[in-house]
């Protein structure tokens, strides 16, 4: 099967996603790593994750902090708490901080704008936001305050499946592709992504997702496995109802996630791709390393204070939830050194070739 970036159409991508031969997969890993090296280099950019709120108005069927999830103590970080984390990330040498949270109206547009301005003034690092679907007014306010990037996963190109797992908030219509286009027009770098193996995801759908990354020219793409949260609707009868036929249902395992990541690197050669934390849940000893050797060039160490990190329970088994940010950062830096890669400097924006 072809591995040329130009030759990877829908059928070729779907065939590679189904591939199980170890020799063929070894060739895919080598090709993805070679393209990564040629197009984005050996630097691994570190982006400090700050989980600023676990409140959410959405009823997404897969997410452990959704409004429909079971009992969970909720929190919102203060401006000073967020700023302290950003300072810590700067001191560790991170070029970006990522402010992530549920879709929380209590985290208002002006509050986030104040946080962005404070981070930019005191640290100079790039600021990425990942706060769900927000109004045009909020998005413009945050961009004017200095926010550099916005991450919003479209989750799946299958609109029927999307509607089942991501119901609209009453009075609104969810259109994540429309928000991504809007944010690009505003000047944000835009990031998106999908889960691998969510019930109802087929090989053809996942191939369409990967092609959508290319067609929408995404600047950053996050690919991680679906991890079943026991408090969510998808963990119960809804998951069984949505599951595709066994031969068509994409599994939520490490090798399938890595195949999707490698193929994404081939069709989007100069985008930024993180080796996600979720990979280390599937493979604690080598998950993130495998991501970095199969196309990834970004890691997002967690800067959230442990007392909040344990409450940002989007899926079970998150690694290092009780460890300090210093320990997590040192571990990531040692991992990168062990691969013979370098730590990226500066904001690590996408470099178009």
DALIN-V209477 format. One record per run of one state. SS is the DSSP state (helix for helix, strand for strand, loop for the rest). FROM is the first residue (numbers start at 1). TO is the last residue. If there is no record, write none. Layout:
<<SS & FROM & TO> <SS & FROM & TO>>
This chain:
<<loop & 1 & 4> <helix & 5 & 7> <loop & 8 & 9> <helix & 10 & 18> <loop & 19 & 21> <helix & 22 & 40> <loop & 41 & 42> <strand & 43 & 53> <loop & 54 & 75> <strand & 76 & 76> <loop & 77 & 78> <helix & 79 & 92> <loop & 93 & 95> <strand & 96 & 101> <loop & 102 & 108> <helix & 109 & 123> <loop & 124 & 125> <strand & 126 & 130> <loop & 131 & 135> <helix & 136 & 145> <loop & 146 & 148> <strand & 149 & 151> <loop & 152 & 154> <strand & 155 & 155> <loop & 156 & 158> <helix & 159 & 165> <loop & 166 & 175> <helix & 176 & 186> <loop & 187 & 188> <strand & 189 & 196> <loop & 197 & 201> <strand & 202 & 202> <helix & 203 & 215> <loop & 216 & 219> <strand & 220 & 225> <loop & 226 & 232> <helix & 233 & 235> <loop & 236 & 236> <helix & 237 & 242> <loop & 243 & 248> <strand & 249 & 249> <loop & 250 & 253> <helix & 254 & 267> <loop & 268 & 271> <strand & 272 & 274> <loop & 275 & 276> <helix & 277 & 282> <loop & 283 & 286> <helix & 287 & 292> <loop & 293 & 297> <strand & 298 & 299> <loop & 300 & 301> <strand & 302 & 302> <loop & 303 & 305> <helix & 306 & 309> <loop & 310 & 324> <helix & 325 & 338> <loop & 339 & 341> <strand & 342 & 343> <loop & 344 & 353>>
